[in-house]
Each structure stands twice: as C-alpha cells, then as structure tokens.
Amino acid sequence: MAGVFKAYDIRGIYGETITEDLVEKIGKAFVTFVKCKTVVIGRDMRPHSAPLFDALTRGLTALGANIIDIGLCSTPMCYHACGKLNADASIMITASHNSAEWNGMKFTREQAIPISGATGIADLERIVNEESYDALATTPGTISSYDIMPEYTELVASCADLSKPINIVADMGNAVGSIEAKTIDNLVSMDKMFEELDGTFPNHEANPLNTATLADLQANVKAGDYDFGVSFDGDADRAGFVDENGEIIPMDIISALIAEDLLSHEKGVIFYDLRSSWSVKEVIEENGGTPMMSRVGHAFIKQQMRDNNAIFAGELSGHYYFRINFFTESSAMAVLCVANIVSKSDKKLSELIAPIQRYFASGEINSEVADTDTVLDMIRNDYGTDGRMFELDGVSVEYSDWWLNVRSSNTEPLIRLNVEAKTKEVMEAKRDELLAKIRG
C-alpha cells in the first residue's frame, strides 16, 4: 500500500500495490470521509479496471452509497457526469498515461471539485490505515447505469464555430481518447490511429508529453493532407498537437490559440500556468481577456478558476480546462477550439502559431538533487536580488529579457527548471548556467 496515495490521485502496480482488497477499503474510506450518497464511477480500458470497479463498488455500497456506473469513458466525461447528474462525488478508475501494469483512481466531490492529497487523499490513507470506517449500512447502496455520452457530446458541440471543413488525424493510443473523440465525429473529418481499446498499449504509451510517442502521428500527417494532428493521453484529459507539417506544437502555444478562439465569443479571465511562455499572457491581453497566472497542478488551477469564474485555463502539460465542463478538462473541446481557429483563417496552423512563438523556451528540465530546499535557497540568493522574484510555485525570477522558474517535484527528489528568453542565445546560456548550479 505504501506510496499509492499521491498528490493528485491514487496510483500503483495492479496486483502488487493496487489490489482489489485495498480498493474495496478505499471505497469504504471514501464514503466515510466524503459522506456521499451518490457516486459516479467511470473507468478506462485497462484489463484490471473492471475487477477494480467491482471491488470499489463493494466498498462504497457496503456503507450505503448509490453508484451511477457510466462505464468505459474518458476522465473529462466522468467529471462532466459528476456535475451534470448532481452527484455527490465521482471516481475515475485509471492510471492515466502510465504503462499497462499500472492502475489507480481520480476523485472529485460534487460539481467535479477535485480531491487532492491536501484536500482528502491523505485522509483516505489515514482512514484505511486505521480502519476507522463508518458503520456498515443496514441497506446497501444500489448500482445503476447511465449513458453520459449524449449530454457530453452536446456540450462539446456547443464550442463549434467552424467556417470551413477541417481534416485531422487523431492518435488514440489504444486508450479512451477513442471515446472522447466520438463527440466531434460529426464536426470534423477525422482519420483515427490506434483506435481499438487495448489496455496493454500495443503501439506506444499514451503520453503526448513524451514526444517520441508522437512519431507515428507526425508521419501520418506528413503523408496526408491534414490541417493538424492530435494525440490523446491514456485517460484523455490531456492532448498534444502537431501542425499540418507534422511539427510538434508546444502545449502553451495551444493554450494561446484556444484562448484566442474563446475570447472571440466572450471576454473574461483566462489562467495559464507559470511555466507558460510570456506570449500566452500577451495573446490573452491582445484578444481582450484578463490573463491570470496559476501554480502548476490541476487541483490548484481548478480552484483558482472557480474563484475567478475563469472561462478557460491551459497548462504546459497539455491539460485544457473549460468553465462549461465544471472547470475541468476537455480534450475534445480543445481540439474543436483549434479547429475553429484554423477554419476561420486562410492561413495554415503553422502560420497561425508563428506569431505566437515569439520567445525561446528550454522546456521543462528535470534534475535529481539531494535536497530541493538547498537548491531553491541558492536560486533566491543568486537571482532573487536583481530580478522580480515571486514564489507562487517554487521560485520564479523575471528579468527584462528572460525568466526562470525552479520548483520541486511533488512526488520525487527532482528539481524542475524552465527558462525562456527573447533570444535563443540568452536562453541557452542561462539554461546551462542554471543547470550547472543545480547539478553542481
């Protein structure tokens, strides 16, 4: 059981650290902690997601909770069902982009408000360890089924604003992106890769952040006549994009494009995570929006969105959050927003993003360190005195021609570095200087 209770979810190796016995106990702990009467449960295509569903429902119903089983689905669909059906909570059985031997669960309260390590996952761990569950219900809860696809499809379609036909390639990675993408089948022409659901991931891991997984998508786009390509991660709450030439588009640049599309309909607050390019803030401002910076992590971003009634938020990792989906992710909406922008222009996607790619970014670089606090202190002392320093998430320092962010991992002894500059030469020099200090 050690180590499966994470900062944002529960995750482990099936049959070793994630077992039916543990998941049944987590079900009991969940009802004990959340005091929920109705729980939406969705699951991904992994072979062990079905037996874990059975175990989870045993625990939940034993304490009287009623289950709304929405079956195989994407994580965004599970979030939508929680809000749409006015359930008290939701649980998505998935290990996201992790490889086949992994599984886990993502939790929300009512209205798809996330439960993170700080807001409940640590409590679930304590209750399981202490076995301090509420008493068994005199009448066990029930299990009913519900098809959320029609409502979710209608919501996604409400984002469509297409001026001409759009032709794309979508890499499903043999995961539930296949289900997420069905919502836009009638809106864009879509050639589908690795569409068959197969939780053993026979073609590649479903993780667009690992750019090696995009090779097949890039090749297909280059070989055909497409407006762009998209790749979904394992539970389809993230998406990665390539342009019409098969070139990978940084995920923060996609945030800027989506912001541009949404702000053409409504002005308001849009969040971007603090690793994003300066250009994201600039594009939001240029299109009449109010840019606001967020720390990294879906639980923080979703709360800040709610507090400010934000229209949208984008994260460098490819999470795209929409107010109309209860301030949670929707990869299908993200695809549609990009399609909207391309369809309304006589320019190709590569031409549309060129003016947004104004600066030079290092990308996120990880370094193993003995003590993350020592590194953060070093950054404060060496850089915080002559630049504008802030500590929203780790340590950020901004100068006139470059900026840095250094933060520690939630889960590993890692320091994560991001650098951006107005010239490639300055970015590379500062990146190398910082890495030498961090790793020295």
C-alpha positions as CSV (number, residue, x, y, z in Angstrom):
1,M,0.0,0.0,0.0
2,A,2.9,2.3,0.6
3,G,3.3,5.1,-2.0
4,V,0.0,4.7,-3.8
5,F,-1.6,7.7,-2.2
6,K,-0.3,10.5,-4.4
7,A,-0.6,14.3,-4.5
8,Y,-3.4,14.2,-7.1
9,D,-4.7,10.6,-7.2
10,I,-4.1,7.0,-6.2
11,R,-1.8,5.1,-8.4
12,G,0.2,1.8,-8.3
13,I,1.1,-1.5,-9.8
14,Y,-2.0,-3.7,-10.2
15,G,-1.7,-6.9,-8.1
16,E,1.2,-5.5,-6.1
17,T,0.4,-2.1,-4.6
18,I,-3.1,-1.7,-6.1
19,T,-5.2,-4.7,-5.2
20,E,-9.0,-5.5,-5.0
21,D,-8.7,-5.7,-1.3
22,L,-7.2,-2.3,-0.9
23,V,-9.6,-0.7,-3.4
24,E,-12.6,-2.1,-1.5
25,K,-11.2,-0.5,1.7
26,I,-10.7,2.8,-0.2
27,G,-14.3,2.6,-1.2
28,K,-15.3,2.4,2.5
29,A,-12.9,5.2,3.4
30,F,-14.3,7.4,0.6
31,V,-17.9,7.2,1.9
32,T,-16.6,7.7,5.5
33,F,-14.7,10.9,4.5
34,V,-16.9,12.5,1.8
35,K,-20.3,11.3,3.4
36,C,-21.5,10.8,-0.2
37,K,-24.9,9.3,-1.1
38,T,-24.4,9.1,-4.9
39,V,-21.1,8.5,-6.6
40,V,-20.4,8.5,-10.4
41,I,-17.9,5.9,-11.4
42,G,-16.1,5.7,-14.8
43,R,-13.2,3.5,-15.9
44,D,-10.6,3.2,-18.6
45,M,-9.8,0.3,-20.9
46,R,-7.2,-1.5,-18.8
47,P,-7.9,-5.2,-18.3
48,H,-7.9,-4.7,-14.5
49,S,-10.2,-1.6,-14.4
50,A,-13.3,-3.9,-14.4
51,P,-12.3,-6.0,-11.4
52,L,-11.2,-2.8,-9.6
53,F,-14.7,-1.4,-10.4
54,D,-16.3,-4.4,-8.7
55,A,-14.1,-4.0,-5.6
56,L,-14.6,-0.3,-5.4
57,T,-18.4,-0.7,-5.6
58,R,-18.4,-3.3,-2.9
59,G,-16.8,-0.9,-0.5
60,L,-18.9,2.1,-1.5
61,T,-22.3,0.2,-1.4
62,A,-21.4,-1.5,1.8
63,L,-21.6,1.9,3.5
64,G,-24.8,2.8,1.7
65,A,-23.6,4.9,-1.3
66,N,-25.5,4.5,-4.5
67,I,-23.4,4.1,-7.7
68,I,-24.0,5.6,-11.1
69,D,-22.0,3.5,-13.4
70,I,-21.1,5.4,-16.6
71,G,-18.9,2.5,-17.9
72,L,-15.9,3.0,-20.2
73,C,-15.2,6.7,-20.6
74,S,-12.6,9.4,-20.6
75,T,-11.8,11.3,-17.4
76,P,-13.4,14.5,-18.8
77,M,-16.6,12.6,-19.3
78,C,-16.5,11.3,-15.7
79,Y,-16.1,14.9,-14.5
80,H,-19.0,16.0,-16.7
81,A,-21.2,13.3,-15.4
82,C,-20.5,14.2,-11.8
83,G,-21.6,17.8,-12.4
84,K,-24.4,17.1,-14.8
85,L,-26.1,14.4,-12.7
86,N,-25.7,16.4,-9.5
87,A,-23.8,13.5,-7.8
88,D,-22.1,14.0,-4.5
89,A,-18.8,12.7,-5.9
90,S,-17.0,10.9,-8.7
91,I,-14.3,8.3,-9.0
92,M,-12.5,7.6,-12.3
93,I,-10.6,4.3,-12.4
94,T,-7.5,5.0,-14.4
95,A,-3.7,5.3,-14.3
96,S,-3.7,8.0,-17.0
97,H,-0.6,7.8,-19.2
98,N,1.2,5.1,-17.1
99,S,2.0,1.8,-18.7
100,A,-0.2,-1.3,-18.7
101,E,0.7,-2.7,-15.3
102,W,-0.5,0.4,-13.5
103,N,-3.9,1.4,-12.3
104,G,-5.5,3.9,-9.9
105,M,-8.3,6.4,-9.2
106,K,-9.0,10.1,-9.5
107,F,-11.6,11.6,-7.1
108,T,-13.9,14.6,-7.0
109,R,-16.5,16.0,-4.7
110,E,-19.8,17.4,-6.0
111,Q,-19.6,19.6,-9.2
112,A,-16.4,17.8,-10.1
113,I,-14.3,19.6,-7.5
114,P,-11.1,17.7,-7.3
115,I,-9.9,15.8,-4.2
116,S,-6.1,16.1,-3.9
117,G,-3.5,15.0,-1.4
118,A,-4.1,18.1,0.7
119,T,-7.9,18.0,0.4
120,G,-8.7,14.4,1.1
121,I,-6.4,11.7,-0.3
122,A,-4.2,11.9,2.8
123,D,-7.4,11.5,4.9
124,L,-8.4,8.4,2.8
125,E,-5.0,6.9,3.5
126,R,-5.3,7.6,7.3
127,I,-8.8,6.0,7.4
128,V,-7.6,2.9,5.5
129,N,-4.6,2.5,7.8
130,E,-6.7,3.0,11.0
131,E,-9.6,1.0,9.5
132,S,-11.8,3.8,11.0
133,Y,-14.7,3.4,8.6
134,D,-18.3,4.4,9.3
135,A,-20.6,1.6,10.2
136,L,-21.9,-0.7,7.5
137,A,-25.3,0.4,6.1
138,T,-28.4,-1.6,7.1
139,T,-29.4,-1.3,3.5
140,P,-26.5,-1.5,1.0
141,G,-26.4,1.1,-1.8
142,T,-27.5,0.3,-5.3
143,I,-25.8,0.3,-8.7
144,S,-27.4,1.9,-11.8
145,S,-26.1,2.6,-15.3
146,Y,-26.1,5.8,-17.2
147,D,-25.0,6.9,-20.7
148,I,-23.4,10.3,-20.3
149,M,-22.3,10.4,-24.0
150,P,-25.3,12.3,-25.4
151,E,-25.0,15.2,-22.9
152,Y,-21.2,15.4,-23.1
153,T,-21.4,15.4,-26.9
154,E,-24.0,18.2,-26.8
155,L,-21.7,20.2,-24.5
156,V,-18.6,19.7,-26.7
157,A,-20.6,20.6,-29.8
158,S,-21.6,23.9,-28.3
159,C,-18.0,25.0,-28.8
160,A,-18.1,24.5,-32.6
161,D,-17.7,27.6,-34.7
162,L,-16.4,26.2,-38.0
163,S,-16.3,28.3,-41.1
164,K,-15.0,25.5,-43.4
165,P,-14.4,21.7,-43.2
166,I,-11.4,20.6,-41.2
167,N,-9.5,17.4,-41.7
168,I,-7.4,16.0,-38.9
169,V,-5.6,12.8,-37.7
170,A,-6.1,11.6,-34.2
171,D,-3.9,9.2,-32.4
172,M,-6.0,7.4,-29.7
173,G,-3.1,5.4,-28.3
174,N,-5.5,2.4,-27.9
175,A,-7.0,4.3,-25.0
176,V,-10.2,6.1,-24.1
177,G,-9.3,9.0,-26.4
178,S,-11.3,6.8,-28.8
179,I,-14.4,7.6,-26.7
180,E,-13.6,11.2,-26.1
181,A,-13.1,11.8,-29.8
182,K,-16.6,10.4,-30.7
183,T,-18.0,13.7,-29.5
184,I,-16.5,15.5,-32.5
185,D,-17.0,12.8,-35.2
186,N,-19.8,14.8,-36.8
187,L,-18.0,18.1,-36.7
188,V,-14.6,17.5,-38.2
189,S,-13.2,14.9,-40.7
190,M,-11.0,12.6,-38.5
191,D,-8.7,9.8,-39.5
192,K,-8.2,7.7,-36.4
193,M,-5.0,5.9,-35.4
194,F,-4.7,3.0,-32.9
195,E,-8.5,3.4,-32.2
196,E,-9.0,-0.1,-30.8
197,L,-9.3,-0.1,-27.0
198,D,-6.4,-2.1,-25.6
199,G,-5.1,-1.5,-22.1
200,T,-1.8,-3.3,-22.9
201,F,-0.9,-0.3,-25.2
202,P,0.5,-2.4,-28.1
203,N,1.7,0.5,-30.1
204,H,3.1,3.1,-27.8
205,E,2.5,4.6,-24.3
206,A,-0.4,7.1,-24.4
207,N,1.6,10.1,-23.3
208,P,1.9,13.1,-25.7
209,L,4.4,14.7,-23.3
210,N,6.8,12.0,-24.3
211,T,7.4,13.4,-27.8
212,A,8.8,10.0,-29.0
213,T,5.2,8.8,-28.8
214,L,4.2,11.3,-31.5
215,A,6.4,9.8,-34.3
216,D,3.6,7.8,-35.9
217,L,1.2,10.8,-35.8
218,Q,3.8,13.0,-37.3
219,A,4.5,10.5,-40.1
220,N,0.7,10.2,-40.9
221,V,0.2,14.0,-41.0
222,K,3.2,14.4,-43.3
223,A,2.0,11.7,-45.6
224,G,-1.5,13.2,-46.0
225,D,-3.4,16.4,-46.5
226,Y,-4.4,17.4,-43.0
227,D,-5.0,20.6,-41.1
228,F,-3.3,19.2,-37.9
229,G,-2.9,16.1,-35.8
230,V,-3.8,15.4,-32.2
231,S,-2.7,12.7,-29.7
232,F,-4.6,11.9,-26.5
233,D,-3.1,10.6,-23.3
234,G,-4.3,7.4,-21.5
235,D,-7.5,8.8,-19.9
236,A,-7.9,11.6,-22.5
237,D,-7.6,14.5,-20.0
238,R,-4.5,15.7,-21.9
239,A,-3.8,16.3,-25.6
240,G,-0.8,17.1,-27.7
241,F,-0.9,18.7,-31.1
242,V,1.2,18.7,-34.3
243,D,0.7,21.2,-37.2
244,E,0.0,20.4,-40.9
245,N,3.7,19.7,-41.4
246,G,3.8,17.2,-38.5
247,E,5.8,19.7,-36.4
248,I,5.1,19.4,-32.6
249,I,3.4,22.5,-31.2
250,P,4.3,23.4,-27.6
251,M,1.3,22.9,-25.4
252,D,1.3,26.5,-24.0
253,I,1.1,27.8,-27.6
254,I,-2.1,25.7,-28.0
255,S,-3.4,27.4,-24.8
256,A,-2.9,30.8,-26.5
257,L,-4.8,29.6,-29.6
258,I,-7.7,28.2,-27.6
259,A,-7.8,31.5,-25.6
260,E,-8.0,33.4,-28.8
261,D,-11.0,31.3,-30.0
262,L,-12.9,31.6,-26.7
263,L,-12.2,35.3,-26.3
264,S,-13.8,35.9,-29.7
265,H,-17.1,34.9,-28.1
266,E,-16.7,36.2,-24.6
267,K,-14.2,38.4,-22.7
268,G,-13.1,37.2,-19.2
269,V,-10.4,35.7,-17.1
270,I,-8.1,33.1,-18.5
271,F,-5.5,31.2,-16.5
272,Y,-2.1,29.9,-17.6
273,D,0.4,28.0,-15.5
274,L,3.6,29.8,-14.5
275,R,5.7,27.7,-16.9
276,S,3.9,29.1,-19.9
277,S,5.5,31.4,-22.4
278,W,5.3,35.2,-22.0
279,S,3.4,35.1,-25.3
280,V,0.4,33.3,-23.7
281,K,-0.3,36.3,-21.4
282,E,0.3,38.7,-24.3
283,V,-2.2,36.8,-26.6
284,I,-4.8,36.8,-23.9
285,E,-4.4,40.6,-23.4
286,E,-4.3,41.3,-27.2
287,N,-7.7,39.5,-27.5
288,G,-9.4,41.4,-24.7
289,G,-9.0,38.8,-22.0
290,T,-7.8,39.1,-18.4
291,P,-4.7,36.9,-18.0
292,M,-4.0,35.3,-14.6
293,M,-1.1,33.1,-13.6
294,S,-1.6,29.9,-11.7
295,R,0.7,27.5,-10.0
296,V,1.1,24.0,-11.5
297,G,-1.4,21.2,-10.8
298,H,-5.0,20.6,-11.7
299,A,-6.4,21.0,-8.2
300,F,-4.9,24.5,-7.8
301,I,-5.9,25.7,-11.3
302,K,-9.5,24.4,-11.0
303,Q,-9.9,26.2,-7.6
304,Q,-8.5,29.5,-9.0
305,M,-10.7,29.2,-12.0
306,R,-13.8,28.8,-9.7
307,D,-12.7,31.7,-7.5
308,N,-12.5,33.9,-10.6
309,N,-15.2,32.4,-12.8
310,A,-12.5,31.9,-15.5
311,I,-13.5,30.9,-19.0
312,F,-10.5,28.7,-19.6
313,A,-7.1,27.6,-18.4
314,G,-4.2,25.9,-20.1
315,E,-1.3,24.0,-18.6
316,L,2.1,23.3,-20.2
317,S,1.5,19.6,-19.7
318,G,-1.5,19.6,-22.1
319,H,-4.4,19.9,-19.7
320,Y,-7.0,22.3,-21.1
321,Y,-9.7,23.3,-18.6
322,F,-13.1,24.8,-19.6
323,R,-15.6,26.6,-17.3
324,I,-18.5,24.9,-19.2
325,N,-17.2,21.5,-18.2
326,F,-17.4,22.4,-14.5
327,F,-13.9,24.0,-14.7
328,T,-12.4,20.7,-15.7
329,E,-10.5,19.3,-18.7
330,S,-12.0,18.5,-22.1
331,S,-9.6,17.4,-24.8
332,A,-12.4,17.2,-27.3
333,M,-13.2,20.9,-26.7
334,A,-9.5,21.8,-27.1
335,V,-9.4,20.0,-30.5
336,L,-12.6,21.9,-31.5
337,C,-11.2,25.3,-30.5
338,V,-8.0,24.7,-32.5
339,A,-10.2,23.6,-35.5
340,N,-12.3,26.7,-35.1
341,I,-9.3,29.0,-35.4
342,V,-7.9,27.1,-38.4
343,S,-11.3,27.1,-40.1
344,K,-11.8,30.8,-39.8
345,S,-8.4,31.7,-41.3
346,D,-6.9,31.4,-44.8
347,K,-3.6,30.5,-43.1
348,K,-2.3,27.1,-42.2
349,L,-1.8,26.2,-38.5
350,S,1.9,26.6,-38.7
351,E,1.4,30.2,-40.0
352,L,-1.1,30.9,-37.2
353,I,1.2,29.9,-34.4
354,A,4.4,31.5,-35.9
355,P,3.5,35.0,-34.4
356,I,2.8,33.4,-31.0
357,Q,6.2,31.7,-30.9
358,R,7.9,35.0,-30.0
359,Y,10.4,33.7,-27.5
360,F,12.8,30.8,-26.9
361,A,11.9,28.2,-24.2
362,S,14.1,25.5,-22.6
363,G,11.2,23.2,-22.0
364,E,10.9,21.6,-18.5
365,I,14.3,20.0,-17.5
366,N,14.4,17.7,-14.5
367,S,17.5,17.2,-12.3
368,E,17.8,14.7,-9.4
369,V,19.2,16.5,-6.3
370,A,20.0,15.5,-2.8
371,D,18.0,18.4,-1.2
372,T,15.5,20.5,-3.1
373,D,15.3,23.2,-0.4
374,T,19.0,23.9,-0.7
375,V,18.6,24.4,-4.5
376,L,15.7,26.8,-4.0
377,D,17.6,28.8,-1.5
378,M,20.5,29.1,-3.9
379,I,18.2,30.4,-6.6
380,R,16.7,33.0,-4.2
381,N,20.2,34.2,-3.2
382,D,21.8,34.2,-6.7
383,Y,18.9,35.5,-8.8
384,G,16.3,37.0,-6.5
385,T,18.1,40.3,-5.8
386,D,18.4,41.7,-9.3
387,G,15.2,40.4,-10.9
388,R,11.5,40.4,-10.0
389,M,11.1,37.3,-7.8
390,F,7.9,35.6,-6.8
391,E,7.1,32.3,-5.1
392,L,3.7,31.2,-6.5
393,D,5.2,27.7,-7.1
394,G,8.8,27.2,-6.4
395,V,10.9,30.3,-7.2
396,S,10.4,32.4,-10.3
397,V,12.5,35.4,-11.3
398,E,11.7,37.7,-14.2
399,Y,14.2,40.0,-16.0
400,S,13.7,42.3,-19.0
401,D,14.9,39.7,-21.5
402,W,14.5,36.3,-19.8
403,W,12.8,34.5,-16.9
404,L,13.3,31.3,-14.8
405,N,11.2,29.1,-12.7
406,V,12.6,26.4,-10.4
407,R,10.3,24.2,-8.4
408,S,10.5,20.8,-6.7
409,S,8.5,17.7,-7.7
410,N,5.5,16.8,-5.6
411,T,6.5,13.1,-5.7
412,E,10.2,12.7,-6.4
413,P,13.6,14.2,-5.3
414,L,13.6,16.3,-8.5
415,I,14.1,19.9,-9.3
416,R,12.3,21.1,-12.4
417,L,13.7,24.0,-14.4
418,N,12.0,26.2,-17.0
419,V,13.8,29.1,-18.8
420,E,12.5,31.4,-21.5
421,A,14.3,34.3,-23.2
422,K,13.9,36.8,-26.0
423,T,16.8,35.3,-27.9
424,K,18.0,31.7,-28.3
425,E,21.5,32.6,-27.2
426,V,20.4,34.1,-23.9
427,M,18.0,31.1,-23.2
428,E,20.8,28.6,-23.8
429,A,23.3,30.5,-21.8
430,K,21.0,30.9,-18.8
431,R,19.7,27.3,-19.1
432,D,23.3,26.0,-19.0
433,E,24.3,28.3,-16.2
434,L,21.4,27.3,-14.0
435,L,21.8,23.5,-14.7
436,A,25.5,23.8,-13.7
437,K,24.5,25.4,-10.4
438,I,21.6,23.0,-9.8
439,R,23.6,19.9,-10.6
440,G,26.8,21.1,-9.1
